[in-house]
């Protein structure tokens, strides 16, 4: 997000985009960054209050989900289906 923001700021300075558009985009990026930071804080708090065993179990489930997703993608490729790349 930072690289894109810097690039758009240069466009603003070079008058490729308007000041209004810059403020709109900058505000949206700031809101996204704030939401991400809030979510991280909430997740950290949840992990601290739920204990290490719950966190370990959650990470194991995430790992299993990742492996299953990879297996599904491989099977789909064999069957000729094209799935979007993983995030």
C-alpha positions, 0 to 999 in steps of 0.5 A: 500500500505504501508504494502505491500511495507514494506513486499516487502522491507523485502523480498529485505533485505532477498534476496527473490527478487532482488534489481532491482525488488524492485526498479521497484515495489517501483517506481510503488508504488511511481507513484501511490501514487503521482497520488492519491495525485494529484487527491485528490488535483484536487478534493479539488480544484474543490470542493472549486471553485464549491461551497458547493451546487455543492459539496452537490449535488455531494455527494447526487448523490454518495449516490444514486448511492451507494444505487442503486448499493446495490439494483442491487446486492440484486436483482442479488443475488435473481436471482442467479447471482453472482457479485464481491464484491463492492470496 
